[in-house]
Amino acid sequence: MKQNSQLFKGSLTTIVLKLLSEQDRMYGYEITKKVKELTNGEVNITEGALYPSLHKLEADGLLTVSIEHIGNRPRKYYSLTKAGKKEVQNKLAELKSFFQQMQLVLNLPLTTN
């Protein structure tokens, strides 16, 4: 079943931070490909959603940016700052608590069937 993108929209920051905590550094298109791969094509993050999120995380001091030239083309790589690494843990704890509360309210089985 195709996932409702609105459900993922509020989790984009958490998704980006978690991926960067696992991969050390990534560029934007790489993030979108990884999410698509991990969800078997069910979740597609658009550039219009991703880049404003990345810019906000950078402005908030959670990401640093480095630019490398691949051929003639510059590529921006995003990495977590020390504050960003701490925020990953906060966001994951927040999401876990949300899941637990939703489970209590809805009493849904947590299976993929």
Rosetta silent file (secondary structure, phi, psi, omega in degrees, C-alpha in Angstrom):
SEQUENCE: MKQNSQLFKGSLTTIVLKLLSEQDRMYGYEITKKVKELTNGEVNITEGALYPSLHKLEADGLLTVSIEHIGNRPRKYYSLTKAGKKEVQNKLAELKSFFQQMQLVLNLPLTTN
SCORE:     score description
SCORE:     0.000 S_00000001
   1 L     0.000  132.442  178.908    0.000    0.000    0.000 S_00000001
   2 L   -67.648  133.229 -177.075    1.352    3.440   -0.948 S_00000001
   3 L   -77.682  150.045  176.458    2.129    5.530    2.119 S_00000001
   4 L   -78.411  116.574 -175.363    0.474    8.867    2.814 S_00000001
   5 H   -64.089  -25.410  178.463    3.180   11.477    2.310 S_00000001
   6 H   -63.443  -33.880  178.817    1.554   13.780    4.871 S_00000001
   7 H   -65.967  -32.357 -178.687    2.365   11.250    7.589 S_00000001
   8 H   -85.793  -23.041 -176.217    6.049   11.410    6.649 S_00000001
   9 H   -55.726  -44.202  179.975    6.190   15.173    6.196 S_00000001
  10 L   -71.509  -11.696 -179.116    6.305   15.828    9.936 S_00000001
  11 L  -105.339    4.882 -175.146    9.094   13.277   10.305 S_00000001
  12 H   -59.229  -43.210  179.167   11.397   14.608    7.590 S_00000001
  13 H   -59.677  -45.522  179.652   13.767   16.285   10.039 S_00000001
  14 H   -62.962  -42.647  179.228   14.069   13.087   12.050 S_00000001
  15 H   -60.241  -48.564 -178.567   14.631   11.030    8.899 S_00000001
  16 H   -62.534  -47.595 -179.310   17.388   13.350    7.654 S_00000001
  17 H   -61.748  -42.775 -179.439   19.130   13.540   11.024 S_00000001
  18 H   -64.455  -44.655  178.347   19.004    9.763   11.506 S_00000001
  19 H   -60.275  -43.367 -179.510   20.391    9.061    8.023 S_00000001
  20 H   -68.024  -30.074  177.458   23.231   11.511    8.556 S_00000001
  21 H   -69.512  -27.488  179.841   24.029    9.941   11.928 S_00000001
  22 H   -88.014  -30.980 -173.056   24.415    6.592   10.170 S_00000001
  23 H  -104.804   -7.396 -178.893   26.202    7.770    7.016 S_00000001
  24 L    76.099  -54.581  176.598   28.392   10.574    8.422 S_00000001
  25 E  -152.878  147.287 -179.638   27.781   12.802    5.392 S_00000001
  26 E  -150.719  157.992  172.104   25.438   12.788    2.423 S_00000001
  27 E  -103.587  163.653 -171.255   24.337   15.045   -0.401 S_00000001
  28 H   -52.648  -52.870 -177.832   20.692   15.862   -1.061 S_00000001
  29 H   -61.966  -34.747  178.129   19.972   13.473   -3.918 S_00000001
  30 H   -62.571  -38.145  177.689   21.729   10.710   -1.991 S_00000001
  31 H   -63.483  -46.608 -179.114   19.301   11.262    0.913 S_00000001
  32 H   -63.482  -40.535  178.855   16.277   10.976   -1.365 S_00000001
  33 H   -64.140  -41.462 -177.214   17.671    7.795   -2.977 S_00000001
  34 H   -65.493  -41.839  178.648   18.397    6.219    0.415 S_00000001
  35 H   -63.962  -43.691  178.420   14.876    6.881    1.722 S_00000001
  36 H   -61.389  -42.725  179.465   13.376    5.444   -1.448 S_00000001
  37 H   -64.092  -47.600 -177.643   15.638    2.392   -1.177 S_00000001
  38 H   -64.172  -27.579 -177.636   14.887    1.806    2.526 S_00000001
  39 L  -103.471   15.075 -179.084   11.123    2.026    1.918 S_00000001
  40 L    52.316   40.675  176.347   11.141   -0.101   -1.233 S_00000001
  41 L    80.457    3.346 -177.196   10.015    2.887   -3.283 S_00000001
  42 L   -78.076  -28.148 -178.401    7.055    3.702   -1.029 S_00000001
  43 L  -119.533  122.136  176.788    8.385    7.065    0.195 S_00000001
  44 L  -117.676  117.282  177.310    9.696    9.670   -2.222 S_00000001
  45 L   -91.352  125.788 -179.544   11.096   12.853   -0.749 S_00000001
  46 L   -84.740  157.693  175.829   10.873   15.734   -3.180 S_00000001
  47 H   -60.034  -36.665 -178.979   13.518   18.410   -3.599 S_00000001
  48 H   -64.439  -22.466  176.453   10.856   20.943   -2.621 S_00000001
  49 H   -95.457  -40.602 -173.020   10.528   19.281    0.781 S_00000001
  50 H   -69.836  -51.947 -171.487   14.134   18.212    1.350 S_00000001
  51 H   -66.223  -39.536  173.438   16.156   21.330    0.606 S_00000001
  52 H   -60.722  -36.572  177.776   14.161   23.745    2.786 S_00000001
  53 H   -65.095  -45.434  177.964   14.521   21.202    5.600 S_00000001
  54 H   -61.508  -42.469 -179.723   18.292   20.928    5.047 S_00000001
  55 H   -64.767  -38.987  178.340   18.645   24.729    4.960 S_00000001
  56 H   -66.362  -43.755  178.736   16.673   25.076    8.206 S_00000001
  57 H   -61.567  -37.541  177.099   18.775   22.404    9.925 S_00000001
  58 H   -66.906  -46.554  179.669   21.903   24.224    8.785 S_00000001
  59 H   -61.791  -31.847  179.089   20.561   27.594    9.995 S_00000001
  60 L   -79.924   -2.021  177.848   19.700   25.976   13.347 S_00000001
  61 L    81.097   17.537 -178.933   23.309   24.853   13.721 S_00000001
  62 L   -95.298  -18.079  179.575   22.533   21.141   13.404 S_00000001
  63 E  -129.157  149.997  167.682   24.282   20.604   10.046 S_00000001
  64 E  -114.702  157.172 -178.590   27.474   21.743    8.418 S_00000001
  65 E  -123.955  134.954  171.503   27.955   21.927    4.673 S_00000001
  66 E  -126.577  147.039 -178.356   31.041   21.183    2.636 S_00000001
  67 E  -114.979  129.244  175.277   31.282   21.573   -1.113 S_00000001
  68 E  -122.910  146.748  177.752   33.231   19.225   -3.352 S_00000001
  69 E   -96.056  121.232  176.820   33.581   19.466   -7.092 S_00000001
  70 E  -107.901  104.626 -170.858   32.621   16.316   -8.953 S_00000001
  71 L    67.435 -126.746  177.982   33.826   16.959  -12.473 S_00000001
  72 L   -97.103    5.312 -171.593   32.733   20.517  -13.210 S_00000001
  73 E  -111.032  128.507  176.575   29.796   20.353  -10.833 S_00000001
  74 E   -76.635  143.296  178.209   29.812   21.412   -7.167 S_00000001
  75 E  -129.212  128.844  178.759   28.127   19.013   -4.746 S_00000001
  76 E   -89.760  125.015  175.329   27.017   19.988   -1.238 S_00000001
  77 E  -105.974  135.591 -179.759   27.611   17.413    1.457 S_00000001
  78 E  -108.138  136.880  178.316   25.727   17.691    4.727 S_00000001
  79 E  -136.275  155.485  177.749   27.100   16.463    8.063 S_00000001
  80 E   -77.781  141.458  169.420   25.878   16.637   11.631 S_00000001
  81 L   -85.501  178.113  176.042   27.359   19.120   14.065 S_00000001
  82 H   -59.679  -42.832  177.892   27.812   18.188   17.723 S_00000001
  83 H   -64.923  -35.820  178.040   24.405   19.754   18.413 S_00000001
  84 H   -64.424  -39.247  178.391   22.975   17.803   15.475 S_00000001
  85 H   -63.966  -38.168  177.687   24.216   14.520   16.931 S_00000001
  86 H   -68.815  -39.106 -178.600   22.481   15.349   20.200 S_00000001
  87 H   -66.093  -31.067  176.460   19.294   16.348   18.359 S_00000001
  88 H   -56.332  -47.639 -178.881   19.140   12.941   16.629 S_00000001
  89 H   -63.896  -40.237  177.826   18.727   11.308   20.021 S_00000001
  90 H   -62.434  -46.252 -178.158   16.079   13.862   21.058 S_00000001
  91 H   -65.495  -39.624  179.273   14.094   13.384   17.853 S_00000001
  92 H   -67.274  -39.579  177.368   14.233    9.587   18.071 S_00000001
  93 H   -64.971  -40.883  177.864   13.065    9.639   21.703 S_00000001
  94 H   -61.882  -44.469 -179.701   10.260   12.020   20.723 S_00000001
  95 H   -67.399  -40.312  177.842    9.186    9.753   17.862 S_00000001
  96 H   -61.248  -43.594  178.420    9.328    6.641   20.041 S_00000001
  97 H   -62.712  -41.403  178.109    7.105    8.337   22.610 S_00000001
  98 H   -60.409  -46.270  178.965    4.677    9.360   19.854 S_00000001
  99 H   -60.004  -42.593 -179.734    4.486    5.758   18.579 S_00000001
 100 H   -63.312  -41.848  179.535    3.852    4.483   22.083 S_00000001
 101 H   -67.368  -39.966  177.818    1.057    7.001   22.648 S_00000001
 102 H   -65.404  -37.925  177.909   -0.547    6.204   19.289 S_00000001
 103 H   -62.806  -41.782  178.267   -0.380    2.499   20.098 S_00000001
 104 H   -63.922  -42.465 -177.534   -2.176    3.136   23.387 S_00000001
 105 H   -71.961  -44.633 -172.603   -4.855    5.235   21.736 S_00000001
 106 H   -96.555  -21.154 -179.343   -5.429    3.112   18.637 S_00000001
 107 L    51.381   50.468  179.888   -4.427   -0.347   19.878 S_00000001
 108 L   -94.785  142.399  172.784   -3.131   -1.326   16.448 S_00000001
 109 L   -69.813  139.212 -178.544   -0.967   -4.375   15.837 S_00000001
 110 L   -94.680   60.705  177.076    2.498   -3.298   14.736 S_00000001
 111 L  -117.529  164.750 -179.239    2.867   -5.681   11.820 S_00000001
 112 L   -98.114    8.237 -179.300    3.378   -4.987    8.119 S_00000001
 113 L   -81.341    0.000    0.000    0.634   -7.377    6.949 S_00000001
